[in-house]
Amino acid sequence: MAVFFVVTGISACSSTDSKDQTVVSPTTSEGPVTGFVRDGQVLHVSRNDVTVKVQASGGELILQGDNLTVTVSGNVGDLILTGSNNTVTSGDAEWLEVYGSSNTVKAGGVSSTVRIEGSRNDVSFSGGPSVRVRGTNNTVNGKPQ
């Protein structure tokens, strides 16, 4: 079964019969990256200096880059962010990971685990998950870690 998704404002993307989706090579001048992810799928965005808008209904969202502005509508299974100076707003997630520095992440409820590694990250969410923090000057739900 083919995986279908909509991506606009980018110069290249790939979609195969596998469950993975990869978005590559968007630039600021080409506009935002827009896509969706569902249960059993992975959406991987790897780029700097772009706006990313994702419709989520489960699945895994992997974001790699610097200076990203990300809005996730709906709930995602796993949300993984790697990079610096990123701003992410999301609905609920089962699992949340933030790696890097100076990231701001606002998620809805997180049901399983929050992992933060790096410095100067500001992460907020609701729920009572297990929280693991490594690094310096991180803030979790308004409390220094």
Secondary structure, DSSP 4 states (H G I P E B T S, - for coil): --------S-SEEEE-SSSEEEEE---GGG--EEEEEETT-EEEEE-SS-EEEEEEESSEEEEE-SS-EEEEEEEEEEEEEEEES-EEE-S-EEEEEEEEES-EEEEEEEEEEEEEEEES-EEEEES--EEEEEEES-EETTEE-
